[in-house]
Amino acid sequence: MNMYKILFLTAVAGHLLCGYCDMLITYVEGGQFRFSELSDNIKMQNVFSKMPEGNPVRSMVLGTLALTLCFFGYYGLVHWTAQYAEGYSRIMFAGMSFFFLFGVAHHILCGAAEWIYIRFGLTDHAREAVIDFFKKTSVTMIVCYTGLLVFNAAYIIAVLSRAVPLPLWAAAVNVIPLALIMVPLHIGGSMNWAGAVMFAALFLMV
């Protein structure tokens, strides 16, 4: 087993763990939190009254570990791509850097927002504080997902242009198209399940 395969497997493990962390703050007994519910405190209360206070904390801590594991796989793909298409690899590295630097912060802030809402009694005042918190820290989410989009767009173009020795179908086994397929299904952690599939495929192809 070469080093790239080890790095890709590490990313698979990281995405699966991060997906679990997403589920900790998305699913509760008999319900699922959706951002559209932020405007309705009754719906928020129905969901979060059943969520253990430790879930957001566990998600923040394990999520940091998970994203660290993912980092090795993304860096491995950048390094592998550089052997064939240095220009694309540089774009991927830039996207990856913003994704992880701001992604860790975004993941922690999401967990912190839920913890604040639960800790301060599920009140409407707590909900308003959470909304204000999200608005003031939204830059972390925007930069994180912009970085992820740049990384994957460069990877897809490198595959489709034959700049790297991968089959054309590898462009479809990518975080962005796979996550978009899952969006209508409202699956929590869809980006992470898609990431795990992508790196599992890369493990087999490289």
C-alpha positions as CSV (number, residue, x, y, z in Angstrom):
1,M,0.0,0.0,0.0
2,N,1.6,3.3,-1.1
3,M,1.5,6.5,1.0
4,Y,-1.3,8.1,-1.1
5,K,-3.6,5.2,-0.3
6,I,-2.9,5.6,3.4
7,L,-3.6,9.3,3.2
8,F,-6.9,8.7,1.3
9,L,-8.0,6.1,3.8
10,T,-7.2,8.6,6.6
11,A,-9.5,11.1,4.8
12,V,-12.3,8.4,4.5
13,A,-12.1,7.9,8.3
14,G,-12.1,11.6,8.9
15,H,-15.1,12.3,6.8
16,L,-17.0,9.4,8.4
17,L,-16.2,10.7,11.9
18,C,-17.1,14.3,10.8
19,G,-20.4,13.0,9.4
20,Y,-21.1,11.4,12.8
21,C,-20.4,14.7,14.4
22,D,-22.9,16.4,12.0
23,M,-25.5,13.9,13.0
24,L,-24.9,14.6,16.7
25,I,-26.1,18.2,16.2
26,T,-28.7,17.4,13.5
27,Y,-30.7,14.4,14.6
28,V,-32.5,13.8,17.9
29,E,-35.1,11.4,19.0
30,G,-38.1,11.9,16.8
31,G,-36.8,14.9,14.9
32,Q,-34.2,16.6,12.7
33,F,-32.9,20.1,12.9
34,R,-33.1,22.2,9.8
35,F,-31.9,25.8,9.4
36,S,-35.3,26.9,8.2
37,E,-36.6,26.3,11.7
38,L,-34.4,29.1,13.1
39,S,-37.3,31.5,12.5
40,D,-39.8,29.5,14.7
41,N,-38.9,29.0,18.4
42,I,-41.6,26.4,18.9
43,K,-40.1,24.2,16.3
44,M,-36.7,24.8,17.7
45,Q,-37.8,23.8,21.2
46,N,-39.5,20.6,19.9
47,V,-36.1,19.5,18.4
48,F,-33.6,20.7,21.0
49,S,-35.6,19.8,24.1
50,K,-34.7,16.2,23.3
51,M,-31.0,16.9,22.5
52,P,-28.5,16.1,25.3
53,E,-26.4,19.1,26.2
54,G,-23.2,17.1,25.6
55,N,-24.0,16.5,21.9
56,P,-22.8,19.8,20.6
57,V,-19.6,19.7,22.8
58,R,-18.8,16.2,21.6
59,S,-19.4,17.3,18.1
60,M,-17.0,20.2,18.4
61,V,-14.2,18.1,19.9
62,L,-14.5,15.1,17.7
63,G,-15.2,17.3,14.6
64,T,-11.8,19.0,15.1
65,L,-10.1,15.6,15.1
66,A,-12.1,14.5,12.1
67,L,-11.2,17.6,10.0
68,T,-7.5,17.1,11.0
69,L,-7.7,13.5,9.6
70,C,-9.4,14.8,6.4
71,F,-6.6,17.3,5.9
72,F,-4.1,14.5,5.2
73,G,-6.2,13.1,2.4
74,Y,-6.8,16.5,0.7
75,Y,-3.1,17.3,1.0
76,G,-2.3,13.8,-0.4
77,L,-4.5,14.5,-3.4
78,V,-2.8,17.9,-4.0
79,H,0.6,16.3,-3.8
80,W,-0.4,13.5,-6.2
81,T,-1.9,16.0,-8.7
82,A,1.2,18.1,-8.6
83,Q,3.1,15.3,-10.4
84,Y,1.0,15.7,-13.5
85,A,-0.6,19.2,-13.3
86,E,1.2,21.7,-11.1
87,G,-1.1,24.5,-12.0
88,Y,-4.2,22.7,-10.9
89,S,-2.5,21.4,-7.7
90,R,-1.7,25.0,-6.7
91,I,-5.3,26.0,-7.1
92,M,-6.4,23.0,-5.1
93,F,-3.9,23.8,-2.4
94,A,-5.3,27.3,-2.1
95,G,-8.8,26.1,-1.9
96,M,-7.9,23.4,0.6
97,S,-6.1,25.9,2.9
98,F,-9.2,28.2,3.1
99,F,-11.5,25.1,3.5
100,F,-9.6,23.8,6.5
101,L,-8.6,27.0,8.2
102,F,-12.1,28.3,8.2
103,G,-13.8,24.9,8.2
104,V,-12.6,24.0,11.7
105,A,-13.8,27.4,13.0
106,H,-17.2,26.9,11.3
107,H,-17.7,23.5,12.7
108,I,-16.9,24.6,16.2
109,L,-19.1,27.7,15.9
110,C,-22.1,25.6,14.8
111,G,-21.7,23.4,17.8
112,A,-21.2,26.4,20.1
113,A,-24.4,28.0,18.8
114,E,-26.5,24.9,19.6
115,W,-24.9,24.6,23.0
116,I,-25.8,28.2,23.8
117,Y,-29.4,27.7,22.8
118,I,-29.7,24.6,25.0
119,R,-27.7,26.0,27.9
120,F,-29.8,29.1,28.1
121,G,-33.2,27.4,28.3
122,L,-34.4,27.2,24.7
123,T,-36.0,30.7,25.0
124,D,-36.8,33.0,22.2
125,H,-34.1,35.3,23.5
126,A,-31.6,32.5,23.2
127,R,-32.8,31.8,19.7
128,E,-32.3,35.4,18.7
129,A,-28.8,35.3,20.2
130,V,-28.0,32.3,18.1
131,I,-29.2,33.9,14.9
132,D,-27.1,37.0,15.7
133,F,-24.1,34.7,16.5
134,F,-24.5,33.0,13.1
135,K,-24.8,36.3,11.2
136,K,-21.7,37.7,12.8
137,T,-19.6,34.6,12.2
138,S,-21.0,33.7,8.8
139,V,-17.7,34.6,7.1
140,T,-16.3,31.3,8.4
141,M,-19.0,29.3,6.6
142,I,-18.7,31.4,3.4
143,V,-14.9,31.1,3.1
144,C,-15.0,27.4,4.1
145,Y,-17.4,26.3,1.4
146,T,-15.8,28.7,-1.2
147,G,-12.5,27.0,-0.5
148,L,-14.1,23.5,-0.8
149,L,-15.8,24.6,-4.1
150,V,-12.5,25.9,-5.5
151,F,-10.6,22.7,-4.5
152,N,-13.2,20.4,-6.1
153,A,-13.8,22.5,-9.2
154,A,-10.0,22.4,-9.9
155,Y,-9.9,18.7,-9.4
156,I,-12.9,18.1,-11.6
157,I,-11.4,20.2,-14.4
158,A,-8.1,18.4,-14.1
159,V,-9.9,15.1,-14.5
160,L,-12.1,16.1,-17.4
161,S,-9.2,17.8,-19.3
162,R,-7.1,14.6,-18.9
163,A,-4.4,16.6,-17.0
164,V,-4.3,13.7,-14.5
165,P,-4.4,9.9,-15.3
166,L,-7.8,9.2,-13.9
167,P,-10.9,7.9,-15.7
168,L,-13.5,10.6,-16.7
169,W,-16.1,9.1,-14.4
170,A,-13.9,10.1,-11.4
171,A,-15.1,13.7,-11.9
172,A,-18.6,12.5,-10.9
173,V,-17.4,10.7,-7.8
174,N,-16.6,14.0,-6.2
175,V,-17.8,15.9,-3.1
176,I,-19.8,18.5,-5.0
177,P,-22.0,16.4,-7.4
178,L,-22.5,13.7,-4.8
179,A,-23.6,16.2,-2.1
180,L,-25.9,17.9,-4.5
181,I,-27.6,14.6,-5.2
182,M,-28.2,14.2,-1.4
183,V,-29.5,17.7,-0.8
184,P,-33.1,16.9,-1.7
185,L,-33.0,14.0,0.6
186,H,-32.2,16.2,3.6
187,I,-29.4,13.9,4.8
188,G,-27.4,15.3,7.7
189,G,-23.7,15.4,7.0
190,S,-24.1,15.0,3.2
191,M,-20.8,16.7,2.4
192,N,-19.0,14.3,4.7
193,W,-20.6,11.1,3.3
194,A,-19.8,12.5,-0.2
195,G,-16.2,13.1,0.8
196,A,-15.9,9.6,2.2
197,V,-17.1,8.1,-1.1
198,M,-14.7,10.3,-3.1
199,F,-11.6,9.3,-1.1
200,A,-12.7,5.7,-1.1
201,A,-12.8,5.8,-4.9
202,L,-9.4,7.6,-5.0
203,F,-8.0,4.8,-2.8
204,L,-9.0,2.3,-5.5
205,M,-7.9,4.4,-8.5
206,V,-4.5,5.7,-7.4
